[in-house]
Structures are given as structure tokens and as C-alpha cells.
Amino acid sequence: MSESQKIELQRHHKELVKDVASLIDKYRRMMEWDIPESDEREGDRLILEAIQEALDALKKT
């Protein structure tokens, strides 16, 4: 990654964090619809784990 790419990513860091938080919220709502009594913390942990697995898979490509 070039230095200019790193700088550009740093400029968009807050937006990236906001997008990931929105993604977590999306899947949290989906889990709550399907499992109304779900534990939010445990759900968030599972969602983050699934996102990390997806990121790891994307890294390999």
C-alpha cells in the first residue's frame, strides 16, 4: 500500500467505523426479529466474529 493510499484511508477512518457500526446494527436487528429474547451483547459478539471471518476470507483473495 502506498503512502498516499494510507493517508486516504486515514481520512476516511471515521466513515469506515460508522459503516461497520451500521452493519452490526443491521444484523443485530435481524437477529432480534428472528430471536426476540436474544442477548444483545452475545449477539454483537457473534456478529463481530462473523464479520471478522468474512474479512479474513476477503484477505485471502
TIRO-2110 file (N, C-alpha, C; in Angstrom, 1 decimal):
// TIRO-2110
0.9, -1.2, 0.0, N, 1, A
0.0, 0.0, 0.0, CA, 1, A
0.9, 1.2, 0.0, C, 1, A
0.6, 2.1, -0.9, N, 2, A
1.4, 3.3, -1.0, CA, 2, A
1.1, 4.3, 0.2, C, 2, A
2.0, 5.2, 0.4, N, 3, A
1.8, 6.2, 1.5, CA, 3, A
0.5, 7.1, 1.2, C, 3, A
0.2, 7.4, -0.1, N, 4, A
-1.0, 8.2, -0.4, CA, 4, A
-2.2, 7.4, -0.1, C, 4, A
-2.2, 6.1, -0.3, N, 5, A
-3.3, 5.2, 0.0, CA, 5, A
-3.6, 5.2, 1.5, C, 5, A
-2.5, 5.1, 2.3, N, 6, A
-2.6, 5.1, 3.7, CA, 6, A
-3.2, 6.4, 4.2, C, 6, A
-2.8, 7.5, 3.7, N, 7, A
-3.3, 8.8, 4.1, CA, 7, A
-4.8, 8.9, 3.7, C, 7, A
-5.1, 8.4, 2.5, N, 8, A
-6.5, 8.4, 2.1, CA, 8, A
-7.4, 7.6, 3.0, C, 8, A
-7.0, 6.4, 3.4, N, 9, A
-7.7, 5.6, 4.3, CA, 9, A
-7.9, 6.2, 5.7, C, 9, A
-6.8, 6.9, 6.2, N, 10, A
-6.9, 7.6, 7.4, CA, 10, A
-7.9, 8.7, 7.4, C, 10, A
-8.0, 9.4, 6.3, N, 11, A
-9.0, 10.4, 6.1, CA, 11, A
-10.4, 9.9, 6.2, C, 11, A
-10.6, 8.7, 5.8, N, 12, A
-12.0, 8.1, 5.8, CA, 12, A
-12.2, 7.1, 7.0, C, 12, A
-11.3, 7.1, 7.9, N, 13, A
-11.4, 6.2, 9.0, CA, 13, A
-12.7, 6.3, 9.8, C, 13, A
-13.1, 7.5, 10.1, N, 14, A
-14.4, 7.7, 10.9, CA, 14, A
-15.6, 7.2, 10.1, C, 14, A
-15.6, 7.4, 8.8, N, 15, A
-16.7, 6.9, 7.9, CA, 15, A
-16.7, 5.4, 7.9, C, 15, A
-15.5, 4.8, 7.8, N, 16, A
-15.4, 3.3, 7.8, CA, 16, A
-15.9, 2.7, 9.1, C, 16, A
-15.6, 3.3, 10.3, N, 17, A
-16.1, 2.9, 11.6, CA, 17, A
-17.6, 3.0, 11.6, C, 17, A
-18.1, 4.1, 11.1, N, 18, A
-19.6, 4.3, 11.1, CA, 18, A
-20.3, 3.3, 10.2, C, 18, A
-19.7, 2.9, 9.1, N, 19, A
-20.3, 1.9, 8.2, CA, 19, A
-20.3, 0.6, 8.9, C, 19, A
-19.2, 0.2, 9.5, N, 20, A
-19.1, -1.1, 10.2, CA, 20, A
-20.2, -1.1, 11.3, C, 20, A
-20.3, 0.0, 12.1, N, 21, A
-21.3, 0.0, 13.2, CA, 21, A
-22.7, -0.1, 12.6, C, 21, A
-23.0, 0.5, 11.4, N, 22, A
-24.3, 0.3, 10.8, CA, 22, A
-24.5, -1.1, 10.4, C, 22, A
-23.4, -1.8, 9.9, N, 23, A
-23.6, -3.2, 9.5, CA, 23, A
-23.9, -4.1, 10.7, C, 23, A
-23.2, -3.8, 11.8, N, 24, A
-23.5, -4.5, 13.1, CA, 24, A
-25.0, -4.3, 13.5, C, 24, A
-25.4, -3.1, 13.4, N, 25, A
-26.8, -2.7, 13.8, CA, 25, A
-27.8, -3.4, 12.9, C, 25, A
-27.5, -3.5, 11.6, N, 26, A
-28.3, -4.2, 10.7, CA, 26, A
-28.5, -5.7, 11.1, C, 26, A
-27.4, -6.3, 11.4, N, 27, A
-27.5, -7.8, 11.7, CA, 27, A
-28.1, -8.0, 13.1, C, 27, A
-27.9, -7.0, 14.0, N, 28, A
-28.5, -7.1, 15.3, CA, 28, A
-30.0, -7.0, 15.2, C, 28, A
-30.5, -6.1, 14.4, N, 29, A
-32.0, -6.0, 14.2, CA, 29, A
-32.5, -7.3, 13.6, C, 29, A
-31.8, -7.9, 12.6, N, 30, A
-32.2, -9.1, 12.0, CA, 30, A
-32.3, -10.2, 13.1, C, 30, A
-31.3, -10.3, 13.9, N, 31, A
-31.3, -11.4, 15.0, CA, 31, A
-32.5, -11.1, 15.9, C, 31, A
-32.7, -9.9, 16.3, N, 32, A
-33.8, -9.6, 17.2, CA, 32, A
-35.2, -9.9, 16.6, C, 32, A
-35.3, -9.8, 15.3, N, 33, A
-36.6, -10.2, 14.7, CA, 33, A
-36.8, -11.7, 14.8, C, 33, A
-35.7, -12.4, 14.5, N, 34, A
-35.8, -13.9, 14.5, CA, 34, A
-35.8, -14.5, 15.9, C, 34, A
-35.1, -13.8, 16.8, N, 35, A
-34.9, -14.3, 18.2, CA, 35, A
-35.2, -13.2, 19.1, C, 35, A
-36.4, -12.9, 19.4, N, 36, A
-36.7, -11.7, 20.3, CA, 36, A
-36.1, -11.7, 21.6, C, 36, A
-35.8, -12.9, 22.2, N, 37, A
-35.2, -12.9, 23.5, CA, 37, A
-33.7, -13.0, 23.5, C, 37, A
-33.1, -12.7, 22.4, N, 38, A
-31.6, -12.8, 22.2, CA, 38, A
-30.9, -11.8, 23.1, C, 38, A
-29.7, -12.2, 23.6, N, 39, A
-28.8, -11.4, 24.4, CA, 39, A
-28.1, -10.5, 23.5, C, 39, A
-28.2, -9.1, 23.6, N, 40, A
-27.6, -8.2, 22.7, CA, 40, A
-26.1, -8.3, 22.7, C, 40, A
-25.5, -8.4, 23.9, N, 41, A
-24.0, -8.5, 23.9, CA, 41, A
-23.5, -9.7, 23.2, C, 41, A
-24.2, -10.9, 23.5, N, 42, A
-23.7, -12.1, 22.9, CA, 42, A
-24.0, -12.0, 21.4, C, 42, A
-25.1, -11.4, 21.0, N, 43, A
-25.4, -11.2, 19.5, CA, 43, A
-24.3, -10.4, 18.9, C, 43, A
-23.9, -9.3, 19.5, N, 44, A
-22.9, -8.4, 19.0, CA, 44, A
-21.6, -9.2, 18.8, C, 44, A
-21.3, -10.0, 19.8, N, 45, A
-20.0, -10.8, 19.8, CA, 45, A
-20.0, -11.7, 18.6, C, 45, A
-21.2, -12.4, 18.4, N, 46, A
-21.3, -13.3, 17.3, CA, 46, A
-21.3, -12.6, 15.9, C, 46, A
-21.9, -11.5, 15.9, N, 47, A
-21.9, -10.7, 14.6, CA, 47, A
-20.4, -10.2, 14.3, C, 47, A
-19.7, -9.7, 15.3, N, 48, A
-18.3, -9.3, 15.1, CA, 48, A
-17.5, -10.4, 14.7, C, 48, A
-17.7, -11.6, 15.3, N, 49, A
-16.9, -12.8, 14.9, CA, 49, A
-17.2, -13.2, 13.4, C, 49, A
-18.5, -13.1, 13.0, N, 50, A
-18.8, -13.4, 11.6, CA, 50, A
-18.2, -12.4, 10.7, C, 50, A
-18.2, -11.1, 11.1, N, 51, A
-17.6, -10.1, 10.2, CA, 51, A
-16.1, -10.3, 10.1, C, 51, A
-15.5, -10.7, 11.2, N, 52, A
-14.0, -11.0, 11.2, CA, 52, A
-13.7, -12.1, 10.3, C, 52, A
-14.5, -13.2, 10.3, N, 53, A
-14.4, -14.3, 9.4, CA, 53, A
-14.5, -13.9, 8.0, C, 53, A
-15.5, -13.0, 7.7, N, 54, A
-15.7, -12.5, 6.3, CA, 54, A
-14.5, -11.7, 5.9, C, 54, A
-13.9, -10.9, 6.8, N, 55, A
-12.8, -10.1, 6.4, CA, 55, A
-11.6, -11.0, 6.2, C, 55, A
-11.4, -12.0, 7.0, N, 56, A
-10.3, -12.9, 6.8, CA, 56, A
-10.4, -13.6, 5.5, C, 56, A
-11.6, -14.0, 5.1, N, 57, A
-11.8, -14.7, 3.8, CA, 57, A
-11.5, -13.7, 2.6, C, 57, A
-11.9, -12.5, 2.8, N, 58, A
-11.6, -11.5, 1.8, CA, 58, A
-10.1, -11.2, 1.6, C, 58, A
-9.4, -11.2, 2.8, N, 59, A
-8.0, -11.0, 2.7, CA, 59, A
-7.2, -12.1, 1.9, C, 59, A
-7.8, -13.3, 1.9, N, 60, A
-7.1, -14.4, 1.2, CA, 60, A
-7.3, -14.3, -0.3, C, 60, A
-8.2, -13.5, -0.8, N, 61, A
-8.5, -13.4, -2.2, CA, 61, A
-7.6, -12.4, -2.9, C, 61, A
END
